[in-house]
Amino acid sequence: MSIFDLDLTDSQIMMRDVCRKFVDNTIAPFLKDNWEVEWQMSPEDRMPSHILEESDKIGIRTLGVPEEYGGTPLEKNQEVRTFAIISEEIARGDSGLADKLVQNWKVSVLLRELANKDHQKKWFEKLMSDPSFLFAHALTEPKGASDRWLGYNAPEAAMDTKAVKVDGGWVINGRKHYISNGYDAGLYVIYANTSPGLGMMQGTSSFIVPRDTEGFRVARCNETVGCRFMNNGELELIDCFVPDENLLCEGTALNKAGIYFRPGKIIQAAKNLGVGQSALEKTAEYVQTYSRGGRLLIKHQVVASRLADMATKVTAVRSLVMKAAQAVDMKSEDAEALCNMSKVFASQEILHVCQNAMELHGGMGAMLDVGIEKLMRDASIFLHMDATVDISHFKIVKALWPENAGIYAGPEN
Ligand SMILES: Cc1cc2nc3c(=O)[nH]c(=O)nc-3n(C[C@H](O)[C@H](O)[C@H](O)COP(=O)(O)OP(=O)(O)OC[C@H]3O[C@@H](n4cnc5c(N)ncnc54)[C@H](O)[C@@H]3O)c2cc1C
């Protein structure tokens, strides 16, 4: 169901339709027949490899890879909107699968903009040739992530993960946690402090770390409430040596990560929108086929009112996400505020949509084999991804009223 014209280009419509068919013909039947596999405690046994392989065949694993390395050409001034459209469609099938794939898009954009040609050739070719290959982006560590999102630029907020310059390269020590694709990825972009004493905006560098680097270890797979087909991981670096050429950005890596953050917030918000769209579609069908009190549920006014509220919220989130995507595509100065608005709005509104879906399905909404509670779990996880709700609010205020927005972090007086 789409109740307003998104003004999509022909190629966006084509990609959306291919993706929708893949979700309806492959993902939905897989989940219906295998609802219990997301609860496997061995991460390798959750999503079968053929799902990733089929995603690869329709080109949605490698968006963002430049054409010269075999990537799908996307209209340049529409790229982030295209990401949003495809992200929504995949997540309408499964949010965890979408999460797995979109990390590749986000890191590909970062590498495309920052990595040297040798790295681009090596890693894009590897990504293109191996359908199981995934990227990960590792910023968060046990010391916390909100200070990075805020840009709390004081030495005491610097990362605990440190990289020290040695002859011919860098030695990294530290720990990263809550990392999407952390358990499965073949290549990681890792952030570390390289100038103790400086604020993080001047003293943070990023490094390309292949999975098989000595001193690098995937410490564990985190068991999460939702998006369980994306294996979130914890990473450990002990005296991990990387050569000079693996330095992606020295000193100002957090500023440069902006290349990743803005499209990233849109992609993630669109992903949550897909979860809401699925909740809306399933609930609309249910209330039009199930009767109580002698009539179809939809003919009870209170049910109709809730359904209208769900449709309104999904439509409002989609409008904001597409507006924000357009702002990023156009490099508009409103992009910063709009990205954070779409992230926070999508995280809160879609959770309400999923709550209504659960309530309108009655007891069935709580049954694991039906899949409605899964939508609520998948939506809840997004509250914490790409900055928390409150930190996103701070960022919106800072973007709109930069002179007088105040200081949101620092020592207590
Ligand atoms: C499923 C999932 C996937 C993720 N994937 C990745 C990934 O791929 N890469 C990556 O680097 N990270 C990833 N993260 C980490 C995510 O970005 C962080 O969890 C998130 O930004 C919050 O940081 P935190 O967990 O350190 O919470 P904290 O920063 O410890 O925050 C805890 C609470 O304190 C509040 N708070 C913090 N600072 C302030 C302040 N100054 N004023 C007021 N309130 C404040 C926060 O709003 C929050 O409510 C992922 C997280 C999840 C859950």
PDBQT file of the ligand as one rigid body, heavy atoms in Angstrom, charges set to zero:
ROOT
HETATM    1  C1  LIG A 501      21.643  -3.272  17.571  1.00  0.00    +0.000 C 
HETATM    2  C2  LIG A 501      22.726  -2.259  17.674  1.00  0.00    +0.000 A 
HETATM    3  C3  LIG A 501      23.610  -2.101  16.623  1.00  0.00    +0.000 A 
HETATM    4  C4  LIG A 501      24.681  -1.194  16.739  1.00  0.00    +0.000 A 
HETATM    5  N1  LIG A 501      25.586  -1.123  15.712  1.00  0.00    +0.000 NA
HETATM    6  C5  LIG A 501      26.705  -0.347  15.876  1.00  0.00    +0.000 A 
HETATM    7  C6  LIG A 501      27.735  -0.340  14.873  1.00  0.00    +0.000 A 
HETATM    8  O1  LIG A 501      27.628  -0.993  13.839  1.00  0.00    +0.000 OA
HETATM    9  N2  LIG A 501      28.833   0.411  15.103  1.00  0.00    +0.000 N 
HETATM   10  C7  LIG A 501      28.994   1.160  16.226  1.00  0.00    +0.000 A 
HETATM   11  O2  LIG A 501      30.026   1.801  16.377  1.00  0.00    +0.000 OA
HETATM   12  N3  LIG A 501      28.024   1.188  17.188  1.00  0.00    +0.000 NA
HETATM   13  C8  LIG A 501      26.892   0.449  17.046  1.00  0.00    +0.000 A 
HETATM   14  N4  LIG A 501      25.905   0.442  18.012  1.00  0.00    +0.000 N 
HETATM   15  C9  LIG A 501      26.089   1.270  19.205  1.00  0.00    +0.000 C 
HETATM   16  C10 LIG A 501      25.101   2.436  19.290  1.00  0.00    +0.000 C 
HETATM   17  O3  LIG A 501      25.462   3.465  18.393  1.00  0.00    +0.000 OA
HETATM   18  C11 LIG A 501      25.106   2.899  20.749  1.00  0.00    +0.000 C 
HETATM   19  O4  LIG A 501      24.621   1.835  21.563  1.00  0.00    +0.000 OA
HETATM   20  C12 LIG A 501      24.257   4.111  20.979  1.00  0.00    +0.000 C 
HETATM   21  O5  LIG A 501      24.762   5.221  20.284  1.00  0.00    +0.000 OA
HETATM   22  C13 LIG A 501      24.192   4.469  22.477  1.00  0.00    +0.000 C 
HETATM   23  O6  LIG A 501      25.462   4.481  23.050  1.00  0.00    +0.000 OA
HETATM   24  P1  LIG A 501      25.744   3.662  24.394  1.00  0.00    +0.000 P 
HETATM   25  O7  LIG A 501      25.156   2.310  24.250  1.00  0.00    +0.000 OA
HETATM   26  O8  LIG A 501      27.192   3.755  24.658  1.00  0.00    +0.000 OA
HETATM   27  O9  LIG A 501      24.912   4.426  25.500  1.00  0.00    +0.000 OA
HETATM   28  P2  LIG A 501      25.425   5.589  26.450  1.00  0.00    +0.000 P 
HETATM   29  O10 LIG A 501      26.177   6.597  25.667  1.00  0.00    +0.000 OA
HETATM   30  O11 LIG A 501      26.140   4.972  27.599  1.00  0.00    +0.000 OA
HETATM   31  O12 LIG A 501      24.050   6.217  26.931  1.00  0.00    +0.000 OA
HETATM   32  C14 LIG A 501      23.263   5.672  28.016  1.00  0.00    +0.000 C 
HETATM   33  C15 LIG A 501      22.117   6.650  28.288  1.00  0.00    +0.000 C 
HETATM   34  O13 LIG A 501      22.646   7.914  28.710  1.00  0.00    +0.000 OA
HETATM   35  C16 LIG A 501      22.125   8.953  27.884  1.00  0.00    +0.000 C 
HETATM   36  N5  LIG A 501      23.161   9.985  27.730  1.00  0.00    +0.000 N 
HETATM   37  C17 LIG A 501      24.449   9.793  27.337  1.00  0.00    +0.000 A 
HETATM   38  N6  LIG A 501      25.098  10.976  27.296  1.00  0.00    +0.000 NA
HETATM   39  C18 LIG A 501      24.216  11.920  27.687  1.00  0.00    +0.000 A 
HETATM   40  C19 LIG A 501      24.287  13.359  27.843  1.00  0.00    +0.000 A 
HETATM   41  N7  LIG A 501      25.405  14.051  27.619  1.00  0.00    +0.000 N 
HETATM   42  N8  LIG A 501      23.157  13.987  28.269  1.00  0.00    +0.000 NA
HETATM   43  C20 LIG A 501      22.001  13.285  28.499  1.00  0.00    +0.000 A 
HETATM   44  N9  LIG A 501      21.883  11.971  28.354  1.00  0.00    +0.000 NA
HETATM   45  C21 LIG A 501      22.980  11.287  27.956  1.00  0.00    +0.000 A 
HETATM   46  C22 LIG A 501      21.758   8.286  26.568  1.00  0.00    +0.000 C 
HETATM   47  O14 LIG A 501      20.757   9.016  25.846  1.00  0.00    +0.000 OA
HETATM   48  C23 LIG A 501      21.244   6.932  27.068  1.00  0.00    +0.000 C 
HETATM   49  O15 LIG A 501      19.899   7.051  27.434  1.00  0.00    +0.000 OA
HETATM   50  C24 LIG A 501      24.827  -0.415  17.909  1.00  0.00    +0.000 A 
HETATM   51  C25 LIG A 501      23.897  -0.558  18.958  1.00  0.00    +0.000 A 
HETATM   52  C26 LIG A 501      22.863  -1.458  18.855  1.00  0.00    +0.000 A 
HETATM   53  C27 LIG A 501      21.879  -1.587  19.990  1.00  0.00    +0.000 C 
ENDROOT
TORSDOF 0
